[in-house]
Amino acid sequence: MSTWVRQIHRWVCVVFTAGVTLNIVVIFGLGQEKPSLWVGLSALAPLVVLLLTGLYMFVSPYAAKWRGGR
């Protein structure tokens, strides 16, 4: 399970970076007064997934110690 979480975290990081880049291009590059709502929220969903998978990877070594594992 840990390897799957790491792979998901890595790929979602790529998606998040693309979303942030899209935000920067749309807001500053196109010069729109008020960008669409979907542009502002495009990086939010990957950010939530990054938060959850990052917390799992952070806590998993401590949880293994608490359970008396590795």
N, C-alpha and C positions, 0 to 999 in steps of 0.2 A: 504493500500500500504506500509506503514511504516513497518509493521510486516514482509511482504514478503521480503523487502529489507534487514532487519536485518537477516532473516533466510538465504538468499542468501549469505550475507556477512560472516556469520558464517561458512557455508559449503565451500565456496570458500577459506576461511582461512585454512581449513583442507587440501584442494587440494594444496594450495600454500606451506604449510609446507611440504607436501609429495614431492613436486617438488624440494624444496630446499634440502631436505634430499637426494633425488636422485642425485642431483648435487654433493653434498659432497661425497657420496659413490662412484660415478663414477669417479670423478676427483682424490680424494685422496685414496680411497679404492682399486680401480682396478689398479692404477698406470699407466694409459695411458698417453702417451706423449701429445696427442692432442685429447680431447674428441669430440664427434660428435656435430654438431651444434644444433640438436634437444635437446640434454641434456642441453645445456646452455640456450636455449629458453623455456624450459619446465615450468619454473616458471614465465615467462613474461606475458602470457595471464591471469593467475589468478591475477597477480599483478595489471593489468589494471582494472579488475573487482573490486578488492578491493579498488582501488583508487576512482573509480566512486561511488560505494556504500558508501564508507566512507565519501566522500564529501557530498553525499545526506544526510546522517545521521547527519553530522556536521551542514549543512546549514538549515535543515528542522525546527528546533526550532526558528531560527531567521526569517525565511520566514513566519512562523505562526504569529510571533509578528508584522511583517511588514504588513501583511494582516489584522491585527486586530483580529486574531483568538484566540485560547486558550492561 
